[in-house]
Amino acid sequence: SLYIITLLNIIPTTIYGFFTYTNQATLRFKQYSIGNMLDKIIFAIIMCIMMAYNIKDATSYMVAFTIVRYICLAYFFLSSKEIIFSNEFEHYTVNEIN
């Protein structure tokens, strides 16, 4: 089950990284910050609940982390849908950027 959890965590971690770089590159720091805070706060709450119920199995914490990442991805998809689903891309040459 550890391998399955690891495989399920690869997808959200990769996409989470994509949104991190995309939101920073497009100067959308508010969306990045909210998503990052959601990730940390929700996981901390779940950890506290698990500790209160004396859950010591590391696999449970890995599952919780993976679930939280999927929740944060849902936020990133909703807050960045104009970037993801846009058909309008502006193309620049190197000379135009400088």
N, C-alpha and C positions, 0 to 999 in steps of 0.2 A: 504494500500500500504506500510505502514511502516513495517508490519510484513513480507511482501514479500521481501523487500529490506534487512531486517535483515537476513532472511533465505538465500538469495543469497550471503550475505557477509560472512556467516559462512564458506562456502566451501573455498573461496580463503584465508581467514584468517588462517584456519587450515593448508592448504597446504603451505602457505607462511611461517608459523612457522616451518613446516617440512624442507623446503629448508634452512631456517635460521640455524637450528641445523645441518643439513647435511653438508652444506657448511663450517660451522665452525669446525665440527668434522673431516672433510677431508682436513682441512687446505686450503680451497678454499676461502680465504678472499677477493680476488679480485672480484669474482663473487658475493659474498654476498654484498660487498660494492657497486658495480654497481647497483645491484637490489634494494638495500636500497635507494641509491641516486635517481634512476629513480622514485621510489615510491614517495619520498618527492618532487622532482622537478616537476614532471608532475602534482601532486595534487596541488602544490602551483601555477602553471601556470593556471590551470583550476579555482582555487579559485579566482585568480586575475581577470580573464575574467568574472567570474560570478559576482564578486563585481562591476566590471566596468559597467556591464549591470543591476546593482541594483537588482540582484536576492537575495531575503532574505529568501526563503523557505528552511528550514533545510533538507527537503527530497531531494531536488536537490543536496545538498552537500553530502548527504549520497550516492546517486546514483553515483555521480562523484567519491567518494572514492572507491566504489565497482568496478567501471569500471577501475580505475587506478590499483587496486589490480589484476584484471584479466590481464591487460597489463603486469604487473610485473611478474605474473605467467608464461606468455608466454616466457618472457626473461629467467626466471629460468629453464623452461623446455628445452629451446634451449641450454642454457649454461651448463646444467647438464645432458644432454641426455646419456652420457656414464655411469653415475651413475644409472640413472633410468632404462635404457634398457639393462644393462649389465647382461650377464648370468654367468659371472665369479665372484664368491664370494670367498674370502679367509676366512677360518675359523681358529680361534685361540683359544687356551685354555688359561685359566688364567695363567698357568705356563709359556707359551710361551710369553705372553705380558710382564711379569715382567722380 
